[in-house]
Amino acid sequence: MTDVAATAVEATERELLSFRVGGQEYCVDIMSVREIRGWTRPTPVPGSPHWVRGVINLRGTVLPIVDLARRLGISAEDASDRNVIIVVHLGQQTVGLLVDAVSDILSIAENDMRPPPDIASREGETFIKALTVVEERMLRVLELASLLPDTGREAA
């Protein structure tokens, strides 16, 4: 294979971080992940949406913690030391995503990702950018930008 062909093949693959939430498997683009850390109990913030657990201090930065199960409309359990926080960068904001466990880092070809079906009507399904199958497991690729409301849109 020529260098040009090898580069073209590499360009069509994406690296994804897979994790579990509520017994289901999801993944996000690894380029948006800043770090993975253990569970830290957040400080609640009155008036925040039900899916925001609160905030933690991450090296001097106030980091909101989004309970991904609640945000996706999946029944959420109480967090424990087994839970993990995935710190991701969403546009201009950095947030922590509370998940059950991190599974793997996967390289997925772009043409192996399929758009979600239009029949999805549950609130959580609007956050799904694509679906892919890995070793007979269906993985949902999250659209991170849709997890947080657009404050400009809400104010209008």
C-alpha positions as semicolon CSV with decimal commas, in nm:
position;residue;x (nm);y (nm);z (nm)
1;M;0,000;0,000;0,000
2;T;0,135;0,344;-0,087
3;D;0,179;0,617;0,172
4;V;-0,108;0,810;0,015
5;A;-0,339;0,507;0,032
6;A;-0,236;0,436;0,393
7;T;-0,308;0,797;0,487
8;A;-0,651;0,777;0,320
9;V;-0,734;0,462;0,517
10;E;-0,622;0,622;0,844
11;A;-0,827;0,935;0,770
12;T;-1,147;0,730;0,741
13;E;-1,112;0,579;1,089
14;R;-1,212;0,747;1,414
15;E;-1,099;0,659;1,762
16;L;-1,383;0,632;2,011
17;L;-1,391;0,586;2,388
18;S;-1,660;0,334;2,480
19;F;-1,835;0,324;2,818
20;R;-2,144;0,187;2,991
21;V;-2,442;0,382;3,119
22;G;-2,746;0,208;3,264
23;G;-2,645;-0,128;3,118
24;Q;-2,609;0,017;2,767
25;E;-2,296;0,091;2,566
26;Y;-2,213;0,436;2,432
27;C;-1,905;0,604;2,293
28;V;-1,763;0,948;2,223
29;D;-1,488;1,076;1,998
30;I;-1,162;1,033;2,189
31;M;-1,046;1,379;2,074
32;S;-1,309;1,541;2,298
33;V;-1,194;1,348;2,607
34;R;-0,958;1,538;2,837
35;E;-0,924;1,281;3,115
36;I;-1,091;0,996;3,300
37;R;-1,113;1,015;3,676
38;G;-1,270;0,829;3,963
39;W;-1,596;0,928;4,125
40;T;-1,587;1,243;4,336
41;R;-1,905;1,350;4,511
42;P;-2,005;1,687;4,363
43;T;-2,142;1,988;4,546
44;P;-2,508;2,034;4,447
45;V;-2,605;2,360;4,275
46;P;-2,961;2,478;4,352
47;G;-3,171;2,548;4,045
48;S;-2,964;2,333;3,811
49;P;-3,134;2,079;3,581
50;H;-3,212;1,738;3,736
51;W;-2,940;1,577;3,523
52;V;-2,663;1,798;3,667
53;R;-2,532;1,629;3,981
54;G;-2,342;1,939;4,089
55;V;-1,987;2,071;4,053
56;I;-1,640;1,959;4,157
57;N;-1,309;2,141;4,184
58;L;-1,077;2,014;3,912
59;R;-0,737;2,173;3,970
60;G;-0,890;2,513;4,042
61;T;-1,163;2,490;3,777
62;V;-1,531;2,450;3,864
63;L;-1,643;2,146;3,665
64;P;-2,015;2,065;3,625
65;I;-2,097;1,694;3,650
66;V;-2,366;1,569;3,411
67;D;-2,534;1,244;3,513
68;L;-2,539;1,088;3,167
69;A;-2,803;0,830;3,262
70;R;-3,045;1,101;3,372
71;R;-2,964;1,315;3,068
72;L;-3,034;1,025;2,833
73;G;-3,358;0,936;3,011
74;I;-3,222;0,609;3,150
75;S;-3,304;0,512;3,508
76;A;-3,013;0,634;3,719
77;E;-2,876;0,464;4,025
78;D;-2,689;0,627;4,309
79;A;-2,327;0,689;4,220
80;S;-2,058;0,491;4,400
81;D;-1,682;0,444;4,394
82;R;-1,729;0,214;4,092
83;N;-1,853;0,504;3,879
84;V;-1,622;0,709;3,658
85;I;-1,621;1,071;3,543
86;I;-1,516;1,132;3,183
87;V;-1,398;1,492;3,148
88;V;-1,489;1,617;2,800
89;H;-1,460;1,946;2,616
90;L;-1,789;2,067;2,464
91;G;-1,737;2,377;2,253
92;Q;-1,628;2,646;2,498
93;Q;-1,710;2,442;2,810
94;T;-1,551;2,150;2,990
95;V;-1,785;1,914;3,177
96;G;-1,765;1,580;3,354
97;L;-1,988;1,294;3,238
98;L;-2,086;1,050;3,511
99;V;-2,086;0,697;3,365
100;D;-2,093;0,344;3,507
101;A;-1,759;0,229;3,363
102;V;-1,518;0,294;3,078
103;S;-1,486;-0,006;2,846
104;D;-1,235;0,043;2,565
105;I;-1,073;0,263;2,302
106;L;-1,192;0,159;1,957
107;S;-1,086;0,243;1,602
108;I;-1,398;0,249;1,386
109;A;-1,412;0,306;1,011
110;E;-1,636;0,598;0,916
111;N;-1,831;0,375;0,674
112;D;-1,911;0,136;0,963
113;M;-2,110;0,410;1,138
114;R;-2,477;0,433;1,055
115;P;-2,720;0,717;1,126
116;P;-2,981;0,644;1,394
117;P;-3,326;0,550;1,264
118;D;-3,583;0,828;1,229
119;I;-3,828;0,634;1,445
120;A;-3,641;0,733;1,761
121;S;-3,880;0,934;1,974
122;R;-3,738;0,906;2,323
123;E;-3,558;1,214;2,450
124;G;-3,227;1,031;2,489
125;E;-3,223;0,918;2,127
126;T;-3,186;1,278;2,006
127;F;-2,833;1,272;2,147
128;I;-2,725;0,982;1,924
129;K;-2,511;1,080;1,625
130;A;-2,447;0,731;1,487
131;L;-2,469;0,359;1,560
132;T;-2,196;0,104;1,505
133;V;-2,151;-0,267;1,572
134;V;-1,834;-0,397;1,738
135;E;-1,805;-0,771;1,802
136;E;-2,185;-0,808;1,782
137;R;-2,237;-0,525;2,036
138;M;-2,441;-0,223;1,925
139;L;-2,270;0,100;2,029
140;R;-2,433;0,442;2,026
141;V;-2,205;0,731;1,928
142;L;-2,306;1,038;2,127
143;E;-2,330;1,388;1,983
144;L;-2,169;1,569;2,276
145;A;-2,276;1,915;2,157
146;S;-2,643;1,819;2,202
147;L;-2,600;1,714;2,568
148;L;-2,596;2,070;2,699
149;P;-2,874;2,307;2,605
150;D;-2,784;2,601;2,384
151;T;-2,826;2,889;2,628
152;G;-2,881;3,135;2,344
153;R;-3,167;2,925;2,209
154;E;-3,328;2,886;2,552
155;A;-3,322;3,260;2,618
156;A;-3,509;3,333;2,293
